[in-house]
C-alpha cells in the first residue's frame, strides 16, 4: 500500500524537502566525476575546507557524500577550469566562480583596512611577495624559506605566510590549487577567468543572492540562516536588514511563503517547494562530515532535524561527550546517531572508536550501515573495519555481526 503523504507531520515534510535539496535523501547522487563536483558546488553554494585528517578531510568528504566516483583531485581540476575558486564564506570554502563578485565587498573591506585579517601588516613585505610571484609564477608559503637567516634572500616563513594570506583575503592573490593541504598562490589577474563578473553588488543585490543561494541549497531556511554565509567583511547591519526586508516583501507578493515546523519554528521557502509532500525514503545510511552543509548550522540541525550536534574537537578532552571528530549518521530522513572514528591508513584499518546510536534504528539499519561504513573505509584508504565501542552497549554484537556478513 502506498503511504498517505497527507499524514506527514510538518517537521517530517520539511526535513525531507531540506535533505532532497542537499542531495542526501535516497540512493541517488547529484552526479558523477567532475560534472558531479560542479553540480554539487553549484547546488550547495559553498563547501567548507578544513585541516583535520583523522578521516577524509571535510571538503572531500562533503563532495564524496554526493558524487559518484569522487576523487580528491577533482576540485583542483574544477579550479583550473575557472569554474570554482577558494575564498571565505562563514569559513574557508570552495565556491562556484559565478559567486565571485559577491566576495568583492569583503576583499575591498580587507584592502581598505575596514576589516583586518593580520594584526600587523607589512606593505613592503607584501609588495615583495607580489613581485616574486609575478616573476616566478605560482608559489607556496614554504617557497619563501630559501636561504639562511640574515642573508639578502632570506624570508621568515611566518611573516611571509601572513603576507600571502592578507593578499589572498584582499583579492590580490588567488589559490590556484592545493598540494595536499598546502595552498599554491598566483596573481588574481592571471587566474580569474576573462568572463568573471567583477562589478561589486549593491547591498540589495547581495541580499537577493544570499536568499537565492540559501534556498537553492536547502529548500527552506529560518531567517538567521540566510546570512550565515556572509564573509567577515560583509557581516554588517545593512546586509542583514536588506535580507530581512527582502523576505518580508517576498512573502507579501507571494514569491516566498512560510511554513511552521511542529515545534513552532518558522521557515521561508518558495511556495512550490514547501507544498511538496515527499515519500518516505528507503533506509539508506549516509555517513556525513561534521562540516557537511546539511548539519553545520547547529540551530538548524536542532530545529529542523531534532539533532543536537556539536563538533567536539574544539572542546577540551575532559568535557567531550561524543569524541574528538564525530561523524553524523543519517538513516533515510533521520539523524540517528554519530560515531568517533580514525582511519589508520598505514595498517589499513578503519577504527570506529565509539558509535553512538541515539534513536531507534530497526533491523534495516544493520545492512545499510555495514554497506555505508565499508564504502567510507575504502574511501579513507582502509580495507578493514574494527569496532571498539557502541552505545547502547547491547547493540555492539549486532553491529559487529552485520560488519562480518556484508550485504
Steps between C-alpha positions, in 0.01 A plus 500: 500500500636843407563729798249779560710814461230710666586335832848654500567724796618849400847431640537174308397661171737793549784266596458298181479811285823632652687171454381468140640844420827397665522189285496270803175308482458158341759325287544755222808721490524850358732384224815314405863605471593856407149585384365380835747721688393798288132429557548445875692825550242689297218350707658546842648844429815424698687206649696568819872419509655357815840371608406205722607170343422223752256398225454647152520878513163670527493660153575172325256314725218744415553445127541124543162482676329633186719409203543152356861422414632799693879543511687754708665660194171602340456829687847613383391416144188710540713793620739462205201518266398832656171360631577522872713710732607500861406775742307549823132442556439458874839322488756398238308347213480402136241707313360503145676759282163659423494610866834683472353851489328445833842466664608842371353704789703290744816535291453876487446516876822307567697709249374831639562401859130499592554139603830352616627152422855527635560699817808664355548564132830569326439680167863461395489123558168472317642684198802269502277190515292626207812581298647158555180321396469732199848401380519136613141385461282315755665448840425340837581637843791255531658652188577810705747313721793467265820624659669540840368761742671834452598448136360743238251245360373374835127483572347429838216251448249652744506859368506372141204270568316791660569718197375227265178460696441874525550534123267205449227646720519841334476346155851557358579128507290190435558137584562311175507159668589321820791258514369266767369769728753771412381800302670601176454874432504698177405849390125547471547667161648174367244271661162670470314395184445776246124462522486525880272778620706748700243771576427527871133429583275744677386418851159406357661289229711320757193434714317351200799275433507378860131411493522326162815305591356389835174375350683328215712312752243425768153551357395680816665702772435685823567876486847485658620234257487735201792705627703207636732501198591869512877539496672693778520825307127500430371405842318828548161642583410630150528156340301332777235771481479463121446123533230554761325756279526275194340209688216723619430633151530156337243352736276799430507450124481120518852432368579331831281342761551370852448166668499412866669193641341299778696692763376837373813603308429695183679425172497693174491336159354518154132397490558210261779360720311522828188347342685172439411194704793267435467126550688318768848428364659152498713408806828619352777596743709808427815564704556875490775742585442713811558797266239380252275781377192317626616492862752782549244749636432372848170689544373365169607144581320516832188676378448318170652157563460481880870417514717683751838491333818662626845434360718424801850521356496858629388385847749389766525122519357489853181671384435290189186287502530343157862511383761704319356498146154342492327432170121543482307190386192553285252214454246585234370837616611479865830566674523195725843538654866588461833321514853592594740343249861486391645374174823311568620524142837330556341183636190529281261490797207734539426522873159585638608624840148563624172460316213682671151388393259756639172408331329166422639370172331166430638196319540683167775711653751218540562407134467864391758610757731213409493600132549869578791455741681263268472747212621779723791292631615427145479870417727561802758254367403217736386146419393395849262633764535452876242598763629596842188624675126535435236680706265355608742218577249226420499616135869419444449131421250567221724770347804270503290220351378726219857604418610133496224414251490785247186527284 
